[in-house]
């Protein structure tokens, strides 16, 4: 199952179950996200936050990861 499919299923859950799931994910992976964040500069973190807000505000502008990844693979194949 792709990340996009997982997110779509999560969106179908009642809000309380969504919050419970976020709590479980943070318990499981919270340390990993904190260690990643500590490697970034404040400017990089601010840019990531800006991009995340923009993506959430305009989800119609996004493209599925699988499509983007396939396009990148095709570019590299044709460059060889």
C-alpha positions in Angstrom: 0.0 0.0 0.0 1.4 3.4 -0.9 1.7 6.3 1.5 -1.0 8.2 -0.5 -3.4 5.2 0.0 -2.6 5.1 3.7 -3.3 8.8 4.1 -6.6 8.5 2.2 -7.7 5.7 4.5 -6.7 7.8 7.5 -8.7 10.7 6.2 -11.8 8.4 6.3 -11.4 7.7 10.0 -13.3 9.7 12.6 -11.3 12.6 14.0 -10.7 10.9 17.4 -9.3 7.8 15.7 -7.0 10.1 13.6 -5.7 11.7 16.7 -5.1 8.3 18.4 -3.2 7.1 15.3 -1.0 10.2 15.3 -0.2 9.6 19.0 0.7 6.0 18.2 2.9 7.0 15.3 4.7 9.6 17.4 5.2 7.1 20.2 6.7 4.6 17.6 8.7 7.0 15.4 8.9 10.3 17.4 12.6 9.8 18.2 13.4 9.3 14.6 11.7 12.5 13.5 13.4 14.5 16.3 16.9 13.2 15.3 16.2 14.2 11.7 15.1 17.7 12.8 18.2 18.2 14.9 20.4 17.8 11.8 18.6 20.7 10.0 19.3 24.4 10.3 16.5 26.7 11.5 16.3 28.0 8.0 15.8 24.5 6.6 13.2 23.7 9.2 11.4 27.0 8.4 11.4 26.2 4.7 10.1 22.7 5.3 7.3 24.1 7.4 6.5 26.7 4.7 6.3 24.0 2.1 4.2 21.7 4.3 1.7 24.5 4.9 1.6 25.3 1.2 1.0 21.6 0.3 -1.8 21.3 2.9 -3.4 24.5 1.7 -3.4 23.4 -2.0 -3.5 19.6 -2.1 -4.7 19.7 -5.7 -1.3 21.0 -6.8 0.4 17.8 -5.5 1.2 14.7 -7.5 1.3 11.1 -6.3 4.7 10.0 -5.2 4.6 6.9 -7.4 4.0 9.1 -10.5 6.9 11.4 -9.6 9.3 8.5 -8.8 8.4 6.7 -12.1 9.1 10.0 -14.0 12.5 10.3 -12.3 13.3 6.7 -13.1 12.3 7.2 -16.8 14.6 10.2 -17.0 17.5 8.3 -15.7 16.9 5.4 -18.0 16.7 7.6 -21.1 19.9 9.5 -20.0 22.0 6.3 -20.1 
